[in-house]
Amino acid sequence: MNLFEAVLYHDYYVLRDQHRLDKAGSAGAQMIFLAWVFNVLSILSIWFVYLKYTVNPYDLEDTWTWLQNNVIMIRAGAILVLCSLYMIAYLIYGGKQKMAHVAKKYTHLNEDDKKNLSKRGANYFYGSMFLAIVCVILAYGIYIL
């Protein structure tokens, strides 16, 4: 059992409790995709802080100038990367068949294991989101100072 399947279990657990199993299918893949995006944002924020304190300020100014001059290229690349990541997450973890497989495995577990797996998936998703928010705020605050 990997961490991403725990996110799927959490999604199934929530949908089952809300009696909305007919909506199951892609929400788990979307949660996994968002967790990946949050993790990348955290890493980029930490990397920007690292650059601020280790790179010569004049070199950093050149980097900012290059980034500002190539905004359209960077945005197009970001859109392509995000679309690719979403497609990968959906192909691996999305769809009705994957959710049916998760439901089949989920029903064979005892209630304590169900809660633990759901909690583990929720902790990963919400922890990634919280860490990304904190890292982005800290990086932004450090860059302004």
N, C-alpha and C positions, 0 to 999 in steps of 0.2 A: 504494500500500500504506500503510494507516494503522497506527497503533500498536495499535489494538484487534484488527485482523486478525493482527498479529504475536502477540498473546496466543493467538488461535485456532490459529495455526501451532505455537506452543509446546505447546499442549494436544494437538494432533494428533501432534506429534513424540514427546511423552512416551508417549501411548497406543500409538503404533506400536512404540516400543521395548519396551514392556511386553506387546505382543501382546494388547491389550485394545481393539481398534478397535470391537468390538461395543458398548462402553460410551460411544462418542463420541456427542455430541448436545448436552447441556446443560452439560457441565463448563466449556467455554470461556466460555459466557455467564455462568456463575456466577463465574468468575475475573474477568471484566470488571466485573461488578456489584460484587464485593468490592474491586476496584481503585478504582472510583468512590467507594465508601463510605470507603475509606482516604484518598482525596484530600480528601473532605469533612471527615473527622475532623481531618486536618492543618490545613486552612484554619480550621476552628472553633477549634482549639487556639491557633493563632497569633492569631486574632481575640480570644479571651479574654485572652491575655497583653497584647495591645494595649489592651484595655479597662482592664485593671488599672493600667496606667501612664499612661493619658491621661484617665480619667474620675475625677471627684471621688469619694472613697471613700463619701460618703453616698449619692450617686446609685447607685453600684454596690451598696450594701446594699439600696436600694429594688428594684433589678433582681433581686437574689437572692431577696428576699421575694416578688416577683411570680412568679418561676420556681417557688418552693416552693409557692405557693398554687395554681398552675395545672399541677401535675405530671400529672394525668390527661389534660388537654387536650394537653399537650406529648407525652406518650407515645402517645396516639392519633394525633396528627399525624405523629409519627416513624414509626409503623407504616404509615400510609398512604403516606408518602413512600418508605419502603423497599420496600413492595410495588409501588408505581408504578415505581420505578427498576429493580426486578428484571424486571417485565413488559416495560419498554422494552428492557433488555439482552437478554432472551430473544427478543423479537420481532425485534430487529435482528440479533443474533449467535447465536441458539440454534437448535436443531432439527437433525434428521437431514439435511435438504436443504442447509442452510448448511454443515454439516460435510462433506457430499459435495462441495460446491463447493470448499471449502477443500482437501480431499484431491485433487481433480482439478487445482487450480492448484499444489498442493504437489509432486505427482509430476513436473511438468514442469520443476521447478527443479533446478539442479545441487546437489551435496552441500554445497558451501561456502555457497551462498545459503540452503539449508535450515537449516544450523546458525546462520548469522547472524540469520535471521528468528526462529528459535526463541529464540536468546539475547536478542534485542531484546525479545521479548514477555515472557520471564522477568525481564529486568532491569526492565521497567516494572512488572510485578506485584509482584515482591519489593521493588523500590525504593519503591513506594507503601506497601507494608506496613511496611517499616522506617521510613520517614519518619513515618508515622502513629504508630507506637509511640513514637518519639523525641519527637515533638511533644506527644503526650498526656502522657508522663512529665514532660517539661519544664514544660508548662503546669500540671500537677498540683503539681509541686514549687514552682513560682513562686507559686501560689495559697496554698499552705500557709505559705510564708515570710512 
